[in-house]
Amino acid sequence: MGAGHAHKLYRHGHSPVHGLPPHTKLAAVFAFVVVVVSTPREAMWAFGLYAVLLGAVAYVARVPAGFLLRRLLIEVPFVAFAVLMPFVAEGERVDVLGMSLSVNGLWGAWNVLAKGTLGVAASVLLAATTELRELLLGLQRLKLPPLLVQIASFMIRYGDVITDEMRRMRIARESRGFEAKGVKHWGVLAKSAGALFIRSYERGERVHLAMVSRGYAGAMPVIDEVTASRAQWSYALALPCAALVVCLLGWML
């Protein structure tokens, strides 16, 4: 399976977390996110403990806090949405610093921020400790539909190719004196997008024919068979199991 090149989120290392089989880490992150989402929003202390658990994983994986925090900026649009909720939500109102805010909106904003941030942080840690090729092998090992795994593989492999093609087209436009400054230039950009689509489609046809000529019959060959021992599964599932205990306490208290 292709896509063995490293991605920007990956941080090379030799920690115990890096060494875990990819499918165990995928299962652990998925279970952790499910537990976090299932936690009642009123149990604010529980989310603090979840953050401590993720911090412990980051420490074991030797992922610096700065690296993790910079990658969390991806959730800024969701933060903006959460900030608006207390102002636009209906229901009981409460005065905070001279502003009339919705109680339901405040709880909703906290719910989105807490659960969203923890979910994104867990995903960033997964990406920081697992190469793309290993992630695809992990998905395959977890019996995800092969077609979806192949689509993801091709997206990752040829995303950089399409980006490079866009860069060359931009350089070609600029070398001819073109500079997009307003609506009147949208037509040129639209034609460029159409040309990029045609080039990408034709490249896909050529790649498919090349694969068929090499024996491709609808399924990618599995070169590396990834397995996990019981100890590795236990180590990986320590995070969601600890989170599950916190979640149960949150429902009982």
Residue pairs with C-beta under 8 A, 6 or more apart in sequence:
1 133
1 136
1 137
1 140
1 149
1 153
1 220
1 222
1 223
2 133
2 153
2 157
3 132
3 133
3 136
3 153
3 156
3 157
4 131
4 132
4 133
5 132
5 160
6 12
6 131
6 132
7 127
7 131
7 132
7 156
9 71
9 124
9 127
9 128
10 127
10 128
10 129
10 130
10 131
10 132
11 63
11 67
11 128
11 129
13 61
13 62
13 63
13 129
15 60
15 61
15 62
15 129
16 60
16 61
16 235
17 25
17 57
17 60
17 61
17 125
17 129
18 61
18 129
18 130
20 129
20 228
20 232
20 235
20 236
21 138
21 141
21 226
21 227
21 228
21 232
21 236
22 130
22 134
22 135
22 137
22 138
22 141
22 226
23 137
23 138
23 139
23 141
23 142
23 226
23 228
24 138
24 228
24 232
24 233
24 235
24 236
24 237
25 126
25 129
25 130
25 138
25 236
26 126
26 135
26 138
26 139
26 142
27 142
27 236
27 237
28 236
28 237
28 239
28 240
29 122
29 123
29 125
29 126
31 237
31 240
31 244
32 122
32 239
32 240
32 243
33 118
33 119
33 122
34 240
35 240
35 243
35 244
35 246
35 247
36 47
36 50
36 115
36 118
36 119
36 122
36 243
36 247
37 115
37 119
38 247
39 46
39 47
39 50
39 115
39 246
39 247
39 250
39 251
40 46
40 250
40 251
41 107
41 110
41 111
41 114
42 107
43 249
43 250
43 251
43 253
44 110
44 114
45 250
46 246
46 247
46 249
46 250
47 114
47 115
47 118
49 246
50 118
50 243
50 246
51 118
51 121
53 239
53 242
53 243
53 246
54 118
54 121
54 122
54 125
54 239
57 125
57 239
58 65
58 68
58 125
61 125
61 128
61 129
63 125
63 128
63 129
67 128
68 121
68 124
68 125
68 128
71 124
71 127
71 128
72 117
72 120
72 121
72 124
74 120
75 116
75 117
75 120
78 112
78 113
78 116
79 113
81 112
82 108
82 109
82 110
82 112
82 113
82 116
83 109
85 102
85 105
85 106
85 108
85 109
85 112
86 101
86 102
86 105
86 106
86 108
86 109
87 99
87 101
87 102
87 105
88 102
88 105
89 102
89 104
89 105
89 108
90 102
90 104
91 102
91 103
91 104
91 105
92 102
92 103
92 104
93 100
93 101
93 102
93 103
94 100
94 101
94 102
94 103
94 106
95 101
96 106
126 135
127 135
130 138
132 156
134 226
136 149
136 152
136 153
136 156
137 224
137 226
138 226
139 148
139 149
139 152
140 146
140 149
140 222
141 226
146 219
146 220
149 220
150 219
150 220
153 220
158 203
158 207
161 203
162 196
162 200
165 196
165 199
165 200
166 196
169 192
169 195
169 196
173 188
173 192
178 185
178 188
179 185
180 186
180 188
180 189
208 216
228 236
